[in-house]
Amino acid sequence: MIAAHNRAIALDPTIVTSDPHTHFVRGEYEATIETQVGGRYYMDAACWAALGDSARAIAVLKERLAPAAPRFNRLVHGNGSASHNRS
């Protein structure tokens, strides 16, 4: 699996493979962080937490979730256009 990842990266450095997940389940957290392409989702934050750097894990998640906060608030609290008093 890791050899296939290396070959894929050689052909296209932006390709996303499952290699970070392989490293993660093996407990190879540094390798997970190194092979994860384009800071998405939670994998790197989980690795920082597993490595004992919970402050960095929290910072990563806050930064990643900040753009979604307004949409999430509208989802939870409504956008004010719909009435909550329905008969």
N, C-alpha and C positions, 0 to 999 in steps of 0.2 A: 504494500500500500504506500509506504513512504517513498519507495523508488518511483512509483507511478506519479506521485505528487511532484517529486523533483523533476521528472521529465516534463510534466505538464507546465510547471513554472518556467522551465527553460524555453518552452515554446511560447508561453504567454504569461508574463509576470503578474497579470491582473486576474488570472483564473482562480476560482474558488473551488477547493477540494475538501474532502472530509479529513484530511491529514491532521488539522488541529484537534478534531474529536478523538482521533487515535492517540495522539500524545496526551490529551486530557485524561482519558480512561486509564492510561498507563501511569498517571501521576507525574508526567513530564511537563510541568507547568511552564517552565521557561521556554521550552520548545513549542508549546501551544501558543504562547504569546508571539513568538518569532514567526510562526507559520500562518497565523491568522491574518487574512488579507482584509484591509479596509475596516477598521473598528466598527463592527456591527454586533448587535445582539448583546450577549452577556458573558461569553466565554472568557475574554480577557479579565473582566472584573472578577469572575469566579476564581481564576488563577491567582490574581493578586491577593484575594482573600485567603486562598489555600496556602499561599506563600507567607502569610502573616502580615500583609500590608493592607489592612482593612481600610485605612484612610484613602489609599490610592484607589481601591475598589469602589468606594463610595463616590469619590471624585469622578471616576470614569462613568459611573452610572448616572450621576447628576448631570454631567455634561451631555451624555447621550440622550437622556430623557427630557432635557430642557426644551428642545424644539417641539416635543409632543405635548407639553404641559397645557397650552391653551386649548388644543383639540380635546384633550382628556377632560379638562374642566367643563367645556361645553357639553361633552357627552354626559358627564355626571350631573351637572347642574342645569342643563338646558341652555339654550341661546336666547331665551326671553321672547321668542316669537310664538311659542305655543302656550296655550293656556293650561294651567295645572288644575283648573276648576272645571272639570267636565261633568255634564249632567247625564 
